[in-house]
Amino acid sequence: MVRSALVASQLIAAAAAVRPFVNEPDTGLQDFLFSTNYTEGTLPPLRDMRGLPDFDYAARQVLDGQMYSFYRTAAAGEWSYRNNLEIWEKVKFRPHQLAGHEGLNETMGVSILGYNFSAPFFISPATRAAYGDPERAEINFVDAAAEADILYVSALYASKSIEEIGEAKRAHNNTLNGPQVTFQQIYSNANLSVTWDAIARAEAQNAKAIVWTIDAPGSSTRHRAARYDTTNANSVTSYLTWDLYEEMKNHTTLPIILKGITTVEDALTAVERGVPAIWLSNHGARQVDHSPSPLEIAYEIYRNAPQVFSQVEVLADSGVRYGSDVLKLLALGVKAVGLGRPFMYSNVYGLEGPQKVIEILKSEILQDAAQIGITDLSNIDPKRLNMRALESTVYLAEE
């Protein structure tokens, strides 16, 4: 009897220790909205969006099941999606006091492949922005990025064509670079003539770099989206090899960024191959479950081959929701950080949505950096982080 009671108590304790997954944190948004006579299923006031996760809730109110699932879906059981959002707690800050923060805002700018931007974050390529704003779609991202002097990386399968995005950006002059700078993401098609055509079109629209997504060799397992027969953005990719990278270089004079690096070995190979920039990403956890988060990838490189961060420009995305997330990646050596879903969700508000995301993230980066005692955002001491808890989650080469 005593043994049975003991076993039962252990099972109860174990069950209580398993935290239910929360898609976005409870910051009081719903309680507040319903106290203001808000009607569920309608778009909450933009003024009540206080953090980036709030936009997920807002989009869920007005997008139909198929549209929301396309944005939200992740691979298989979505464990990597959950990990992308939760892994940040494995790294704690070590705030230094009395450091002063005068001039901190003047260090927020970043240079990516020689182009200057006002902040160390950018809009990642994501498809079907017309779900949020049927008329303007990705044009909202072009305009918001231009206004804020941040980078926009347009997706190959965007709702707006490469030419329409090119036309929109010609209306802008960034204060830092002159004509607005955008990069163009591509997938390589099984019919390579399609790929060469996409690159040529991007060049014609004055894209300044090609972002080649290398972690999509074909369709992936996405149960949430499959319920609506929603296909992957790209299911006809060619065989992805280093030889194809070499061939691609013969078809463009633009720098080619490799998006989808997840191991230190591939990062080192990229350096050996003379790649100008690499992009740490698990594709928003949409390709294969149990793939590592950008924080884990960056830490794996930091521990095993830290010289990579000085040999090649390193970008990262997937799971970033807070200014503190950006700071952790910057401290490890990442140069700039991309966000996809928050911008797609925010597009349900039209142009004001992406503008609000940028405003929130810039503010959080500065506020959090000041609290930690960071005085230069372009040179954050890794000792500001306690990364011991990451040790058990990443590959560490034998010394």
N, C-alpha and C positions, 0 to 999 in steps of 0.2 A: 504494500500500500504506500509506504514511504517512498519506495523506488519509483512507483508510478507517478506520485505527486512531483517528485524531483524531475522526472523526464518531462512531465507536462509543463512545469515551470520553465524548464530550459527551452522547450519549443516556443512557449509564449514570448520568452525573452528574445529568442532568435527572430521571431516574426516581427516583434516591435522594433528590432534593429534594422529591418529592411525598410528604407525610406521609399514611400511612393514617389514616382516621378512626377514632377510638376512642370508643365510645359513653359510657364513663365511664373516668376516668383509672385507671391501675394504681397503687394505693396499697398493694399487698401484701395486699389482702383475700382473694383466692382462695388465694394461697400459705398465708396464715395459717389459713384455714378448713380446708384439706385437711391441714394439719399437726396438726389437732385431731380427726382422724377424722370430719370433716364429710362427709355424704353429699349429693352433688350432686342437685338436684331437691327438696330439702327446705328449709324456711325456716331461714336462719342465725340464731343467737342475736341478739337485739336489742342486747345489750351490745357486739357486734362492729360495729355500725353507727357508724362514727366520723365520716363525712361524708355530706352529702345524696346524692351520687352512689351511695353504697353501697346505698341503698334501691332503685335501679333494678335492680341485680344481684339483690337479694333477691326483688323482685317477679317477676323473670323466672324464678325457680326454681319458683314455685308457681302462677303464673297460666298458663292454657292459651294457645295461640297467638293465638286470637281476642281474648281479653281483654287480653293484653299489647299486642298490635298496636293495639288501640283507644286505649290510653293513649299509646303510643310514636309512633304514626303522625304523619307530617308531609306537607306537600304535595310532590307530584311526586318529583324526585330527592333531596329532603330537604336541599338545599344550604343553605337558610335555617335549618333546624334545626341543622345543623353550625355555621353562622356564629353563631347565637345563643349557642352554647356556647364558641366559640373567639374571638369578637371581643374579649373582655375583655382578652386579651393585648396588644391594640393600645394600651391605656392603662396606663402605668406609674405607680407611686406615686413621690412625692418625699418620703420620710420626713424629718421634722424631729426631731432628737434633743434631749434635755434639756428637753422640753416639759412633762413632768409629766402625770399623768392622774388626779389625785385628783378625785373627783366625776364622772368620765366616765359612770359607770353611771346617774347621776341625770339625764343629758341624753338618754337613749334614748327617752323618751316622745315621742309625736307626736299632733297633733290633725288629724283628717280631717273636714271639714265640721262642725267644732265639737264633735266627739266625741273624747274622749281615749283613747289606747291606750298600752300599755306599751312598744311597740317599733315601729320604722319599717318593718315588713313585715306582710303579711297573707296569708290563704288566698284564692287566686283561684278564681273559679267554674270548676268542671270537672265533667263528667257521669259517671254510672254508678259511683259509689263502691262500689256493692254488689259489683262485681267483686272488690274487695279484702276487704270484710267484708260478706257477704251479709245478715247480720241487722241490723247497725247502720248500715252505709253512711255517709252524711254526718253522722249523729248524732255520730260520733267527732270530726268537725271542729267541730261546735257546742260540744261539751264541752271539747275541747282549747283552742279559741279563748277560751272563757269563763274557763277556769282560768288562762290566761296573759295575759288582758286584751289580746288582739289582735283584729283585725277578721276576720270571716268573711263572704265574699261568696258566697252560695248561687247555684247555677246553676238556670236555668229547667227544664232537663231532668235534674235530679238524680234519683237513685234514690228518694229520699224526697220526698214532696210538699211544697209550700210550707207546707201546714198542719202536716204532721208536723215539719218543721224549726221552725216557729213554736212548736209545743207543747214541743219539746225546749229551746228557748232560754228559755222561761218558767220553767224550773227554775233559772235562773242569775241572779245579780246580779253584774255586774262591779264591782270595787272603784272603778273610775275613773268609771263612767257610771251606776251603778245597774243597772236592767234591761239585760240583754245587748243590745248593738247589733250588728245584722247589716244588710247591704245585699242587695238582690235583683237578680240579673242577669236580663235578658230579651232575647229576640229579638223583632223585630216580625214578625208573621205576615201572610201575604197577605190573610187574613181579619182585618181589624183589630179586630173584636169580640173575637177570641181574645186579642189583645194587651191591650186595655182590661180584659178579665177578669183576666189575669195580674197587671196592675198593681193592680187592686182587691183581689185576693187577698193580694198582698204588703202592701198598706196595712193590711188587716185583721189581718195577723200582725205588725204593728208594725215592718216594715222601715223603716229610716231614710233610704234612698236607693234610687233605681232606677239600675242600671248597664245602659245600652243598648249592646249589642254592635253596632257599625256596620260591621264589616269582614266580614260574612257575608251577601252579597246572594243566596246560593244555595249549591248544592253545590260542593265543591272537589275537585281531583284528588289523591287519596290512595291510591297504589298498594298500600302495605303493608296498609292496612285493607281495601281492595277485594278482596284475596285471600280474605278471609273473608266477603265480602258485608256488611261492616260499614258502615252508612250514616253520613253526617255527623249530628251532633247536630241540625242544623236545615237543612232543604233547601226550606223553603216561606216564606222571608222575603219581605217586601213590598219594593217599590222603596224604597231607602234614600235619603232626600233631606232637606235642611234644612227643607222644608215639613212633612215628617212629624214632625221634631223639634218644630216649633212646634205642631202638632196634638197631639202627645203631652203637651205642657205643659198643655193644656186638660183633660187627663184625670187629672192628679195634682197634688197640692200638694207632693209630695216633690221634692227636688233630683234632676236627671237627669245622671248622669255619662256621658260619651261614651267608650266603650271601643273602641279600634282606631285611634287617631290615629297616622299614620305620616309626616306631613310638616309643615313649619313653616307652610305655607299654610293647612292645615286647622286647625292650632292657633290661628293668628291669626283665622281666621273664627269659631272657637269663642269666642274672647274678644269679638269684635265682637257675637256673638249673645247674650252674657251667660251662657254656660254656666258653671255653678259649679265644675266639675272636669273635667279630661280625663285619659284613660288611654292612655299610650303603649304600644302592643302590636302584634305581628304574629301574635297568636292562637297563640302557641307554634309559629309557622311552619307552621300547619296549613291556611292558606287559599290562599296563592299563593307559589310558590317565588321566591327572589331578592327577597323583601321584607326591609326593614331591621330590624335588631335594635333593642331599646329603647335600647341605648347609643348607637347611631348616630342614632336619632331625637332623643334628648335632646341630643346634641351638635349636630345640625343646628339645633335651636331655640336652643341656647346661643350658637352662632356667628352666627345670622341675626336672631334676635329674642329676646334674653335677658330682655326685660321680661315675656315670657309667664309666667315662673316666679313673678313677683310679682303678676301680674294674675289668675291662676287657679290653683287647686290642681292639681298635676300628680302623677299616679300612673303606675306603669309595671310591666310584667311581661314574661315570655318569656325563658327561658334562664338565669334566676338560679339559681345553685347554691352560692354561697359568701358569707360575710359581706363579703368584699372586693368582690364584685359590687354588693352593696347600697351600700357606701360610695362607689363610683364614681358611681352614679346620684344619690345624695344630694348629692355634691359639685357635680354639674351643676345641681342645683336641684329634682330630684324630691323629693316630700314623703314618699312611702311606696312600698314595692316589694312586688309580689305574686308568689306561687309557686303553681304548679298541679301539675305532674307529681310533684315530690318528695312532696307530701302524698298524692297518689293512690297512689303506690307504697308509701308508708309504711303505708297503711291495711291492708295484708295482716297487720300486727301487731295490728290492733284499735286501740283508743284509745291504747295506749302508743306506737304508731308516730308519729302526728302530734305527740304530746307530745314525743317524742325529737327530731323535726325542729325544733320550736320551741326546745327547749333548746340544740341544736347551733348554730342560727343566731344566737341571742342571744349565746352565748358567743363565736362567731367574730367577730361585729360588734365586741364590746368588745375582744377580744384584738387584732384587726387594727388597730382605731382607735388603741389604745395604742401599737402598734409604729410607726404612721405619725406619731405625735405629734399626733393630733387630740384636742382638749380639750373640744369641744362638738359632739355629733352632730347637733344641729339647726342648726348654722352652720359647715359645713365649707368652708374656703377652696379654691376650684377650683385654686389654685396648688399644691395638694398632688398634682395630677395632671399628668403629661406626656402630652398628648393629640395630639402632633404626628402620630403614625402614623394617627390617624383622619381626617386632612385628606383623604386620597385616597379615602376610602370614603363621604363624605357630600356632599350638595349644599351648595355655598357660593355665595350670591348675589354677583353682581359688585358691587364697591364703587364 
